[in-house]
Amino acid sequence: MEALTLHLARHIVSHPEDLRVQEISGEASVVVELVVHPEDEARVRGENDRTLRAMSNILSAAAGRRKATLDLVPPDAFGAEE
């Protein structure tokens, strides 16, 4: 999931070097947290969150029976648990 998320996001953002992805897997679900450069946040969200939802739909299809959720998290919150 991480590789797929990076592949999708890399082609949308202006600062691909600032992309970070963290995957949290469970038995029935997968949560993918995506961090982008602050200037790219609007590009990833898209109009009415359409781009973010489209990426989430692709991840859900790739997840199979598990539920996949894509969250756009602020850069300062990424890795706070580590």
N, C-alpha and C positions, 0 to 999 in steps of 0.2 A: 504494500500500500504506500509506503514511504516513497519508493521509486516512482510509482505512478503519479503520486501527488506532485513530486518535484518536476516530473516530465510535463505535466499539464500546466503548472504554475510558471515554469521557466519561460514559456512562450507568451505569457501574458504580461509579466512585469518588466519594468525598465531596469531594475537592479537585481538580476538573478543571483548575484553573489551574496545577497543578504537573505536568501530563502533559508528557512530552517523548518524541519518537520519532525514531529514526535508522534509515534504511534502507541496507543494504549489498547492492548487487546484483551478481550474477555472471551468466555465461551460462546456467548450469543451476540456479541457486539464488538465493534472496533471504533475507537475514537481517534481521529487524525487531527492533530493540532498544527496549524500552519502559521508561521510568522513571516511577514513580509516587511520590506522597507516602508516607513510611514507614507512616503509619496506614492507607493503602489497600492495602498489599501483600497482606494476607490476603484482602481482598475480591476482588482481581484473580486471585489464585491459586485461590480457592474451595476447597471441601472436596476433598481428594485431588487437587488441581490441576485439577479438572474445568473450571472457568471458563477458565483459561489454555489448556487443551487445546482447548476449544470455539472460543475466539478463533483459535487456531492453525489449526484445521480450516477455519474460514471464510477465513482468509488463504490457505491452501493451495488452496482452491477458486478463489479470485480470481486466484491466480498462474498458473493454467493448467498448462502442462507443466513449469514451473519448480518446484523444491521450495522451500516457504516455511517458515521457522523463526521462531518468536516467542520472544524471550528477555526475561525480566524482569531488568533489571540494576540494581545499586545506584546511587543518585544520584551518588555521588562517582566512579564509574567512567565515567559518561556523558561523552563528549567528551574523554577523557584522551589520545586519540591526536592531537587537533587542536592 
